[in-house]
Amino acid sequence: MEQNLSKQELEKLINAYGFAAHDWGLYLDTHPTDAGGIRLHAEYSQKARELAAEYTAKYGPLRMSEPGRPDFFSWIENPWPWEPGANRFADLIKGGER
């Protein structure tokens, strides 16, 4: 697992590896016997899962459908999309940090 990454850095890596795995999956739809593509799809999928597990352990569930604490619906502990800092694109639209 990655060492000392911030919440935002983990989110970026999860998105990057998840995107790469998905993209290789699409490629494999038309090239199902490409050994290199199969290997990379498996590698990127595994890395995305590892990073997601690290994120969940540190910050809670990434998605509402993932289990959180058994005694509390922890999804509401995260900032809502319209709250400052929760959504970089919303912050940019409102004239925030560039």
SULBEL-V304694 format. One record per backbone hydrogen bond with DSSP energy under -1.0 kcal/mol. NH is the residue of the N-H (numbers start at 1). CO is the residue of the C=O. If there is no record, write none. Layout:
BEGIN
nh:NH co:CO
nh:NH co:CO
END
This chain:
BEGIN
nh:10 co:6
nh:11 co:7
nh:12 co:8
nh:13 co:9
nh:14 co:10
nh:15 co:11
nh:16 co:12
nh:17 co:13
nh:18 co:14
nh:19 co:15
nh:20 co:16
nh:21 co:17
nh:22 co:18
nh:23 co:19
nh:24 co:20
nh:25 co:21
nh:26 co:22
nh:27 co:23
nh:28 co:24
nh:30 co:27
nh:31 co:27
nh:34 co:31
nh:38 co:34
nh:39 co:35
nh:40 co:36
nh:41 co:37
nh:42 co:38
nh:43 co:39
nh:44 co:40
nh:45 co:41
nh:46 co:42
nh:47 co:43
nh:48 co:44
nh:49 co:45
nh:50 co:46
nh:51 co:47
nh:52 co:48
nh:53 co:49
nh:54 co:50
nh:55 co:51
nh:56 co:52
nh:57 co:53
nh:58 co:54
nh:59 co:55
nh:60 co:56
nh:66 co:63
nh:74 co:72
nh:76 co:73
nh:77 co:74
nh:78 co:75
nh:83 co:80
nh:86 co:83
nh:91 co:87
nh:92 co:88
nh:93 co:89
nh:94 co:90
nh:95 co:92
nh:96 co:91
END
